């Protein structure tokens, strides 16, 4: 395995040119590469490279088009992230309310193993998740102002306070180990069945991590898929071997999830923000048709119509 060597900004530009990328303004390109990182920007090259050769750009591809895609991804990532955080806060609020009402406000009450699934197949999972939750109390309890206040003044942390230091991933696992009737109470406000809710929370956690770590979002795919919905049918999303080709484990699946878990106003605002960024990208990219870009994202051509659906 050969070692990677340091490349100056001018050398990076030469490498891009050698791969067929059109550089119109060396100084501007140099500034962008210095500020944004050659590796991060190059991560978007796959949209613009020749099929079967990821190292050669389509004829006429400019650095401005490559960078516009980088900026587009950053902006929609920020849009999705802030809306995932809204859902995260809502879920934590609903879950802590329902469980506190039923099981009490002290950790030894609401974290009692008998409060969770008694399915023999989940016994190990129950203890693993509760161990993770208690570990978060030990590690972060004294670091967060609210949790520290309750520990110091009352000797316990109510669940509605504890959720502030629990990751969305742990909350997703926490939902999985709840009793059936508790899952129903938490899913009821969204009109979603509990098996679908479990999948939604897992995907939301996955996409949240991608956003939080500023990884490439626009063509991200998850391992799990969401169930078919009325939105797949209403938008006439095409199928391949009886499976919808968009909106299952791509970014449009996240749109479908948020359609059901945000308020109408929040969702419509998000869709308009994304549409604005799509239109800006379309203005700046010529070498790749908009339809191809949308397909790469997982958006059907009529994706914007989801805003009009109930």
LINSULMO-V693154 format. One record per residue. RES is the residue in one small letter. SS is DSSP state (A for helix, B for strand, O for the rest). Layout:
res: <RES	RES>
ss: <SS	SS>
This chain:
res: <x	x	x	x	x	x	x	x	x	x	x	x	x	x	x	x	x	x	x	x	x	x	x	x	x	x	x	x	x	x	x	x	x	x	x	x	x	x	x	x	x	x	x	x	x	x	x	x	x	x	x	x	x	x	x	x	x	x	x	x	x	x	x	x	x	x	x	x	x	x	x	x	x	x	x	x	x	x	x	x	x	x	x	x	x	x	x	x	x	x	x	x	x	x	x	x	x	x	x	x	x	x	x	x	x	x	x	x	x	x	x	x	x	x	x	x	x	x	x	x	x	x	x	x	x	x	x	x	x	x	x	x	x	x	x	x	x	x	x	x	x	x	x	x	x	x	x	x	x	x	x	x	x	x	x	x	x	x	x	x	x	x	x	x	x	x	x	x	x	x	x	x	x	x	x	x	x	x	x	x	x	x	x	x	x	x	x	x	x	x	x	x	x	x	x	x	x	x	x	x	x	x	x	x	x	x	x	x	x	x	x	x	x	x	x	x	x	x	x	x	x	x	x	x	x	x	x	x	x	x	x	x	x	x	x	x	x	x	x	x	x	x	x	x	x	x	x	x	x	x	x	x	x	x	x	x	x	x	x	x	x	x	x	x	x	x	x	x	x	x	x	x	x	x	x	x	x	x	x	x	x	x	x	x	x	x	x	x	x	x	x	x	x	x	x	x	x	x	x	x	x	x	x	x	x	x	x	x	x	x>
ss: <O	O	O	O	O	O	O	O	A	A	A	A	A	A	A	A	A	A	O	O	O	B	O	O	O	A	A	A	A	A	A	A	A	A	A	A	O	A	A	A	A	A	O	O	A	A	A	O	B	B	O	O	B	B	B	B	B	O	O	O	O	B	A	A	A	A	A	A	A	A	A	A	A	A	A	A	A	A	A	A	A	A	A	A	A	A	A	A	A	A	A	A	A	A	A	A	A	A	A	A	A	A	A	O	O	O	A	A	A	A	O	O	A	A	A	B	O	O	O	A	A	A	A	A	A	A	A	A	A	A	A	A	A	A	A	A	A	A	A	A	O	O	O	O	A	A	A	A	A	A	A	A	A	A	O	O	O	O	A	A	A	A	A	A	A	O	O	A	A	A	A	A	A	A	A	A	O	B	O	A	A	A	A	A	A	A	A	A	O	O	O	O	O	A	A	A	A	A	A	A	A	A	A	A	A	A	A	A	A	A	A	A	O	O	O	O	O	O	O	O	O	O	O	O	O	O	O	O	O	A	A	A	A	A	O	O	O	O	B	B	O	O	B	B	O	O	O	O	O	O	A	A	A	A	A	A	A	A	A	A	A	O	O	A	A	A	A	A	A	A	A	A	A	A	A	A	A	A	A	A	A	A	A	A	O	O	O	O	O	A	A	A	A	A	A	A	A	O	O	O	O	O	A	A	A	A	A	A	O	O>
